[in-house]
């Protein structure tokens, strides 16, 4: 591409010299205008259709660790249309009194969190136990009930309640995942929620930034030690959501179906930012507990671009 541009520039210079010597610059000006329009169109088309692996965010003001934590909670972040991947916890410095109150209400409603002690307790429990404990208990009971059943037999059993049941329906999906991975089948669900919701605990005023990083990095490093890539972690996250709701993925009205659709859109760069967070942030990104940003998660080199007032 670079060699072609150099060739075109040299050609234009040569034509320009010839036109100057002949005293007729009209053709030269027309050529320059045509080439300028052509390069603009090429740039636009390249930006729109450039290879998937090059569709990355190079202007994210968050630290690499915070970018990773947002990506771990990407599905939850993207499901909230008032949030953005370039801000700590989706809000960053835009967290005003009204939004902070909204986060506090959400943390109380879904987590029973109302202060420092409960925030630390609930977020740490996601790393050590989480919903995996409940999943294990329920799957052990189902394992006894359906001992020896193949996946096909589990699907037939599910069809007794839902004629459209398939391998993604609750019974076969949950039990087959448990047989393969045990309770860690839901590890991505617990750790992804921890990495993201600990940021909400920080924005709500319940933990300080060092505590947020300590817990978030602990969750992230545990995920990196178990999963190979974002696909594995996000599919585990989605499995956890399906278990939480006890629903079939093939029900278009289910939260599971909606979250899977959102997940695919995130890979395609169709939500919030026009690029995929999974391509922008390496899954094996080294994580750090060191505080290197301002209170809103913004790196020093970007702070002049943001108005925190």
C-alpha positions as a Markdown table, in Angstrom:
| # | Residue | x | y | z |
|---|---|---|---|---|
| 1 | Unk | 0.0 | 0.0 | 0.0 |
| 2 | Unk | 2.8 | 2.4 | 0.9 |
| 3 | Unk | 4.8 | 1.7 | -2.2 |
| 4 | Unk | 1.7 | 2.3 | -4.4 |
| 5 | Unk | 1.1 | 5.7 | -2.7 |
| 6 | Unk | 4.8 | 6.7 | -3.4 |
| 7 | Unk | 4.4 | 5.6 | -7.0 |
| 8 | Unk | 1.3 | 7.6 | -7.5 |
| 9 | Unk | 2.9 | 10.7 | -5.9 |
| 10 | Unk | 5.9 | 10.5 | -8.1 |
| 11 | Unk | 3.7 | 10.0 | -11.1 |
| 12 | Unk | 1.6 | 13.1 | -10.2 |
| 13 | Unk | 4.8 | 15.1 | -9.8 |
| 14 | Unk | 6.0 | 14.0 | -13.1 |
| 15 | Unk | 2.7 | 14.9 | -14.8 |
| 16 | Unk | 2.7 | 18.2 | -13.1 |
| 17 | Unk | 6.2 | 19.0 | -14.4 |
| 18 | Unk | 5.1 | 18.1 | -17.9 |
| 19 | Unk | 2.0 | 20.2 | -17.7 |
| 20 | Unk | 4.0 | 23.1 | -16.4 |
| 21 | Unk | 6.4 | 22.9 | -19.3 |
| 22 | Unk | 3.6 | 22.7 | -21.8 |
| 23 | Unk | 1.9 | 25.6 | -20.2 |
| 24 | Unk | -1.5 | 23.8 | -19.7 |
| 25 | Unk | -2.2 | 23.0 | -16.0 |
| 26 | Unk | -5.9 | 22.2 | -16.4 |
| 27 | Unk | -5.3 | 18.5 | -16.9 |
| 28 | Unk | -3.0 | 18.5 | -13.9 |
| 29 | Unk | -5.5 | 20.1 | -11.6 |
| 30 | Unk | -8.2 | 17.7 | -12.7 |
| 31 | Unk | -5.9 | 14.8 | -12.0 |
| 32 | Unk | -5.1 | 16.1 | -8.5 |
| 33 | Unk | -8.7 | 16.6 | -7.6 |
| 34 | Unk | -9.6 | 13.1 | -8.9 |
| 35 | Unk | -6.8 | 11.5 | -7.0 |
| 36 | Unk | -7.7 | 13.3 | -3.8 |
| 37 | Unk | -11.3 | 12.2 | -4.0 |
| 38 | Unk | -10.1 | 8.7 | -4.8 |
| 39 | Unk | -7.9 | 8.6 | -1.7 |
| 40 | Unk | -10.6 | 9.8 | 0.5 |
| 41 | Unk | -13.0 | 7.1 | -0.8 |
| 42 | Unk | -10.3 | 4.5 | -0.3 |
| 43 | Unk | -9.7 | 5.7 | 3.3 |
| 44 | Unk | -13.4 | 5.6 | 4.1 |
| 45 | Unk | -13.9 | 2.1 | 2.5 |
| 46 | Unk | -10.8 | 0.8 | 4.3 |
| 47 | Unk | -12.0 | 2.1 | 7.6 |
| 48 | Unk | -15.4 | 0.5 | 7.1 |
| 49 | Unk | -14.2 | -2.8 | 5.6 |
| 50 | Unk | -10.7 | -3.2 | 7.1 |
| 51 | Unk | -9.7 | -6.7 | 8.3 |
| 52 | Unk | -11.4 | -7.7 | 11.5 |
| 53 | Unk | -8.1 | -8.2 | 13.3 |
| 54 | Unk | -7.2 | -4.5 | 12.7 |
| 55 | Unk | -10.5 | -3.1 | 14.1 |
| 56 | Unk | -9.0 | -2.1 | 17.5 |
| 57 | Unk | -9.4 | 0.8 | 19.8 |
| 58 | Unk | -6.2 | 2.8 | 20.0 |
| 59 | Unk | -7.5 | 5.8 | 21.9 |
| 60 | Unk | -9.0 | 4.3 | 25.0 |
| 61 | Unk | -8.0 | 6.5 | 28.0 |
| 62 | Unk | -8.3 | 3.8 | 30.6 |
| 63 | Unk | -5.4 | 1.8 | 32.0 |
| 64 | Unk | -4.9 | -1.6 | 30.3 |
| 65 | Unk | -6.2 | -3.3 | 33.5 |
| 66 | Unk | -9.4 | -1.3 | 33.6 |
| 67 | Unk | -9.9 | -1.9 | 29.9 |
| 68 | Unk | -9.6 | -5.6 | 30.6 |
| 69 | Unk | -12.1 | -5.4 | 33.5 |
| 70 | Unk | -14.6 | -3.6 | 31.3 |
| 71 | Unk | -14.2 | -6.2 | 28.6 |
| 72 | Unk | -14.8 | -9.0 | 31.2 |
| 73 | Unk | -18.1 | -7.3 | 32.0 |
| 74 | Unk | -18.8 | -6.3 | 28.4 |
| 75 | Unk | -22.2 | -7.9 | 28.0 |
| 76 | Unk | -23.5 | -6.3 | 31.1 |
| 77 | Unk | -21.9 | -3.0 | 30.2 |
| 78 | Unk | -23.3 | -3.0 | 26.7 |
| 79 | Unk | -26.8 | -3.9 | 27.9 |
| 80 | Unk | -26.9 | -0.6 | 29.7 |
| 81 | Unk | -27.2 | 2.1 | 27.0 |
| 82 | Unk | -26.0 | 4.9 | 29.2 |
| 83 | Unk | -22.6 | 3.3 | 29.7 |
| 84 | Unk | -19.5 | 3.4 | 27.5 |
| 85 | Unk | -16.4 | 1.2 | 27.2 |
| 86 | Unk | -14.0 | 4.1 | 27.4 |
| 87 | Unk | -15.1 | 5.0 | 31.0 |
| 88 | Unk | -14.4 | 3.3 | 34.3 |
| 89 | Unk | -17.3 | 1.0 | 35.0 |
| 90 | Unk | -19.0 | 2.5 | 31.9 |
| 91 | Unk | -19.5 | 5.9 | 33.6 |
| 92 | Unk | -16.1 | 7.3 | 34.8 |
| 93 | Unk | -16.1 | 11.0 | 35.4 |
| 94 | Unk | -19.8 | 11.3 | 34.2 |
| 95 | Unk | -20.9 | 9.7 | 37.5 |
| 96 | Unk | -23.0 | 12.5 | 38.9 |
| 97 | Unk | -25.2 | 12.4 | 42.0 |
| 98 | Unk | -28.2 | 11.0 | 40.1 |
| 99 | Unk | -26.3 | 8.2 | 38.4 |
| 100 | Unk | -24.4 | 7.4 | 41.6 |
| 101 | Unk | -27.7 | 6.9 | 43.4 |
| 102 | Unk | -28.8 | 4.7 | 40.5 |
| 103 | Unk | -25.7 | 2.5 | 41.0 |
| 104 | Unk | -26.3 | 2.3 | 44.7 |
| 105 | Unk | -29.9 | 1.3 | 44.2 |
| 106 | Unk | -28.8 | -1.4 | 41.7 |
| 107 | Unk | -26.1 | -2.8 | 44.1 |
| 108 | Unk | -28.7 | -3.0 | 46.9 |
| 109 | Unk | -31.4 | -4.6 | 44.7 |
| 110 | Unk | -29.2 | -7.3 | 43.1 |
| 111 | Unk | -26.4 | -7.8 | 45.6 |
| 112 | Unk | -27.6 | -6.6 | 49.0 |
| 113 | Unk | -24.7 | -4.2 | 49.0 |
| 114 | Unk | -25.1 | -1.0 | 51.0 |
| 115 | Unk | -21.6 | -0.1 | 52.2 |
| 116 | Unk | -17.9 | -1.0 | 52.3 |
| 117 | Unk | -18.2 | -4.3 | 54.3 |
| 118 | Unk | -21.0 | -5.8 | 52.1 |
| 119 | Unk | -19.3 | -4.6 | 48.9 |
| 120 | Unk | -16.0 | -6.3 | 49.7 |
| 121 | Unk | -17.7 | -9.5 | 51.0 |
| 122 | Unk | -20.0 | -9.9 | 48.0 |
| 123 | Unk | -17.3 | -9.2 | 45.4 |
| 124 | Unk | -14.7 | -11.4 | 47.0 |
| 125 | Unk | -17.3 | -14.2 | 47.3 |
| 126 | Unk | -17.6 | -14.2 | 43.5 |
| 127 | Unk | -13.9 | -15.1 | 43.2 |
| 128 | Unk | -14.0 | -17.8 | 45.8 |
| 129 | Unk | -17.5 | -19.3 | 45.4 |
| 130 | Unk | -20.1 | -17.2 | 43.5 |
| 131 | Unk | -23.0 | -18.8 | 41.8 |
| 132 | Unk | -20.9 | -21.8 | 41.1 |
| 133 | Unk | -21.8 | -23.3 | 44.5 |
| 134 | Unk | -25.6 | -23.2 | 43.7 |
| 135 | Unk | -24.9 | -24.6 | 40.2 |
| 136 | Unk | -22.9 | -27.5 | 41.7 |
| 137 | Unk | -25.7 | -28.4 | 44.1 |
| 138 | Unk | -28.4 | -28.3 | 41.4 |
| 139 | Unk | -26.3 | -30.2 | 38.8 |
| 140 | Unk | -25.4 | -32.9 | 41.3 |
| 141 | Unk | -29.1 | -33.5 | 41.9 |
| 142 | Unk | -29.7 | -33.6 | 38.1 |
| 143 | Unk | -26.7 | -35.9 | 37.6 |
| 144 | Unk | -28.3 | -38.4 | 39.9 |
| 145 | Unk | -31.7 | -38.0 | 38.2 |
| 146 | Unk | -30.3 | -38.4 | 34.7 |
| 147 | Unk | -27.4 | -40.7 | 35.3 |
| 148 | Unk | -26.3 | -42.4 | 32.1 |
| 149 | Unk | -28.4 | -40.1 | 29.8 |
| 150 | Unk | -26.7 | -39.0 | 26.6 |
| 151 | Unk | -27.1 | -35.5 | 25.3 |
| 152 | Unk | -29.7 | -36.7 | 22.8 |
| 153 | Unk | -31.7 | -38.3 | 25.6 |
| 154 | Unk | -31.5 | -35.2 | 27.7 |
| 155 | Unk | -32.8 | -33.2 | 24.7 |
| 156 | Unk | -35.7 | -35.7 | 24.4 |
| 157 | Unk | -36.4 | -35.2 | 28.1 |
| 158 | Unk | -36.4 | -31.5 | 27.7 |
| 159 | Unk | -38.9 | -31.8 | 24.8 |
| 160 | Unk | -41.5 | -33.1 | 27.2 |
| 161 | Unk | -41.9 | -29.5 | 28.4 |
| 162 | Unk | -40.8 | -27.7 | 25.3 |
| 163 | Unk | -41.4 | -29.3 | 21.9 |
| 164 | Unk | -38.7 | -27.0 | 20.4 |
| 165 | Unk | -36.0 | -28.0 | 22.9 |
| 166 | Unk | -32.5 | -28.6 | 21.5 |
| 167 | Unk | -28.9 | -28.8 | 22.8 |
| 168 | Unk | -29.1 | -25.2 | 24.0 |
| 169 | Unk | -32.1 | -25.8 | 26.2 |
| 170 | Unk | -31.6 | -25.6 | 29.9 |
| 171 | Unk | -31.4 | -29.3 | 30.9 |
| 172 | Unk | -29.0 | -30.6 | 28.2 |
| 173 | Unk | -26.9 | -27.3 | 28.2 |
| 174 | Unk | -26.4 | -27.2 | 31.9 |
| 175 | Unk | -25.8 | -30.8 | 32.6 |
| 176 | Unk | -23.4 | -31.4 | 29.6 |
| 177 | Unk | -21.4 | -28.3 | 30.7 |
| 178 | Unk | -21.2 | -29.6 | 34.3 |
| 179 | Unk | -20.0 | -33.0 | 33.0 |
| 180 | Unk | -17.2 | -31.3 | 31.1 |
| 181 | Unk | -16.1 | -28.6 | 33.5 |
| 182 | Unk | -17.7 | -29.2 | 36.8 |
| 183 | Unk | -18.7 | -26.0 | 38.7 |
| 184 | Unk | -16.1 | -24.0 | 36.8 |
| 185 | Unk | -18.5 | -24.0 | 33.8 |
| 186 | Unk | -19.8 | -20.9 | 35.5 |
| 187 | Unk | -16.5 | -19.4 | 36.3 |
| 188 | Unk | -16.7 | -16.7 | 33.6 |
| 189 | Unk | -20.1 | -15.6 | 34.9 |
| 190 | Unk | -18.8 | -15.1 | 38.4 |
| 191 | Unk | -15.5 | -13.5 | 37.5 |
| 192 | Unk | -16.9 | -11.3 | 34.8 |
| 193 | Unk | -19.5 | -9.9 | 37.1 |
| 194 | Unk | -16.8 | -9.3 | 39.8 |
| 195 | Unk | -14.4 | -7.5 | 37.4 |
| 196 | Unk | -17.2 | -5.2 | 36.3 |
| 197 | Unk | -19.4 | -4.7 | 39.4 |
| 198 | Unk | -16.4 | -4.0 | 41.7 |
| 199 | Unk | -16.1 | -0.8 | 39.5 |
| 200 | Unk | -19.7 | 0.1 | 40.4 |
| 201 | Unk | -18.9 | -0.4 | 44.0 |
| 202 | Unk | -16.0 | 2.1 | 43.6 |
| 203 | Unk | -18.2 | 4.6 | 41.7 |
| 204 | Unk | -20.9 | 4.2 | 44.4 |
| 205 | Unk | -18.4 | 5.2 | 47.0 |
| 206 | Unk | -18.2 | 1.9 | 48.8 |
| 207 | Unk | -14.6 | 0.9 | 48.1 |
| 208 | Unk | -11.5 | 2.9 | 47.2 |
| 209 | Unk | -9.5 | 2.5 | 44.0 |
| 210 | Unk | -6.8 | 0.3 | 45.5 |
| 211 | Unk | -9.5 | -2.1 | 46.8 |
| 212 | Unk | -11.2 | -2.1 | 43.4 |
| 213 | Unk | -8.0 | -3.0 | 41.6 |
| 214 | Unk | -7.0 | -5.7 | 44.2 |
| 215 | Unk | -10.3 | -7.5 | 43.8 |
| 216 | Unk | -10.7 | -6.9 | 40.1 |
| 217 | Unk | -7.2 | -8.1 | 39.3 |
| 218 | Unk | -7.6 | -11.2 | 41.5 |
| 219 | Unk | -10.7 | -12.1 | 39.5 |
| 220 | Unk | -9.0 | -11.3 | 36.2 |
| 221 | Unk | -5.9 | -13.4 | 36.9 |
| 222 | Unk | -8.1 | -16.3 | 38.0 |
| 223 | Unk | -10.0 | -16.1 | 34.7 |
| 224 | Unk | -6.8 | -15.9 | 32.7 |
| 225 | Unk | -5.5 | -19.0 | 34.4 |
| 226 | Unk | -8.6 | -21.1 | 33.5 |
| 227 | Unk | -9.8 | -19.8 | 30.1 |
| 228 | Unk | -7.7 | -19.5 | 26.9 |
| 229 | Unk | -9.5 | -16.5 | 25.3 |
| 230 | Unk | -12.4 | -14.2 | 25.4 |
| 231 | Unk | -14.7 | -16.6 | 23.6 |
| 232 | Unk | -14.3 | -19.2 | 26.3 |
| 233 | Unk | -14.9 | -16.7 | 29.1 |
| 234 | Unk | -17.8 | -15.0 | 27.5 |
| 235 | Unk | -19.6 | -18.3 | 26.7 |
| 236 | Unk | -19.1 | -19.2 | 30.4 |
| 237 | Unk | -20.6 | -15.9 | 31.3 |
| 238 | Unk | -23.6 | -16.5 | 29.1 |
| 239 | Unk | -24.0 | -19.9 | 30.5 |
| 240 | Unk | -24.2 | -18.4 | 34.0 |
| 241 | Unk | -26.9 | -16.0 | 32.9 |
| 242 | Unk | -28.9 | -18.9 | 31.4 |
| 243 | Unk | -28.5 | -20.9 | 34.7 |
| 244 | Unk | -29.5 | -17.8 | 36.7 |
| 245 | Unk | -32.7 | -17.4 | 34.7 |
| 246 | Unk | -33.4 | -21.2 | 34.3 |
| 247 | Unk | -34.4 | -20.6 | 30.7 |
| 248 | Unk | -33.9 | -22.0 | 27.1 |
| 249 | Unk | -31.6 | -20.1 | 24.8 |
| 250 | Unk | -33.9 | -20.8 | 21.8 |
| 251 | Unk | -36.7 | -18.8 | 23.4 |
| 252 | Unk | -36.3 | -15.5 | 21.5 |
| 253 | Unk | -37.9 | -13.6 | 24.4 |
| 254 | Unk | -35.4 | -15.0 | 27.0 |
| 255 | Unk | -32.7 | -12.9 | 28.5 |
| 256 | Unk | -30.2 | -15.6 | 27.3 |
| 257 | Unk | -31.2 | -15.2 | 23.7 |
| 258 | Unk | -31.0 | -11.4 | 23.9 |
| 259 | Unk | -27.6 | -11.6 | 25.6 |
| 260 | Unk | -26.3 | -13.9 | 23.0 |
| 261 | Unk | -27.4 | -11.5 | 20.3 |
| 262 | Unk | -25.7 | -8.7 | 22.1 |
| 263 | Unk | -22.5 | -10.7 | 22.4 |
| 264 | Unk | -22.4 | -11.3 | 18.7 |
| 265 | Unk | -23.0 | -7.6 | 18.0 |
| 266 | Unk | -20.1 | -6.8 | 20.3 |
| 267 | Unk | -17.8 | -9.1 | 18.3 |
| 268 | Unk | -18.9 | -7.2 | 15.2 |
| 269 | Unk | -18.3 | -3.8 | 16.7 |
| 270 | Unk | -22.0 | -2.7 | 16.5 |
| 271 | Unk | -22.5 | -1.6 | 20.1 |
| 272 | Unk | -21.3 | 1.6 | 21.8 |
| 273 | Unk | -17.9 | 1.8 | 20.2 |
| 274 | Unk | -17.6 | 0.9 | 16.5 |
| 275 | Unk | -15.0 | -1.7 | 17.2 |
| 276 | Unk | -15.0 | -5.0 | 19.1 |
| 277 | Unk | -13.7 | -4.8 | 22.7 |
| 278 | Unk | -12.5 | -8.4 | 22.4 |
| 279 | Unk | -10.2 | -7.5 | 19.6 |
| 280 | Unk | -9.0 | -4.3 | 21.2 |
| 281 | Unk | -8.0 | -5.8 | 24.6 |
| 282 | Unk | -5.9 | -9.0 | 24.6 |
| 283 | Unk | -7.3 | -11.7 | 26.9 |
| 284 | Unk | -3.8 | -12.4 | 28.3 |
| 285 | Unk | -3.2 | -8.7 | 29.0 |
| 286 | Unk | -1.0 | -8.4 | 32.1 |
| 287 | Unk | -3.0 | -7.0 | 34.9 |
| 288 | Unk | -1.7 | -4.6 | 37.6 |
| 289 | Unk | -2.9 | -3.6 | 41.0 |
| 290 | Unk | -0.9 | -0.4 | 40.8 |
| 291 | Unk | -2.9 | 2.9 | 40.7 |
| 292 | Unk | -1.7 | 4.7 | 37.6 |
| 293 | Unk | -4.7 | 6.8 | 36.7 |
| 294 | Unk | -6.7 | 9.6 | 38.2 |
| 295 | Unk | -9.8 | 9.0 | 40.3 |
| 296 | Unk | -11.9 | 8.4 | 37.1 |
| 297 | Unk | -9.6 | 5.8 | 35.7 |
| 298 | Unk | -8.0 | 8.1 | 33.0 |
| 299 | Unk | -4.3 | 7.8 | 32.2 |
| 300 | Unk | -2.2 | 11.0 | 32.7 |
| 301 | Unk | -1.6 | 11.5 | 28.9 |
| 302 | Unk | -5.4 | 11.7 | 28.3 |
| 303 | Unk | -6.5 | 13.8 | 31.2 |
| 304 | Unk | -6.2 | 17.1 | 29.4 |
| 305 | Unk | -8.9 | 16.0 | 27.0 |
| 306 | Unk | -11.5 | 15.4 | 29.7 |
| 307 | Unk | -13.4 | 17.9 | 31.7 |
| 308 | Unk | -13.8 | 16.6 | 35.2 |
| 309 | Unk | -15.6 | 19.7 | 36.5 |
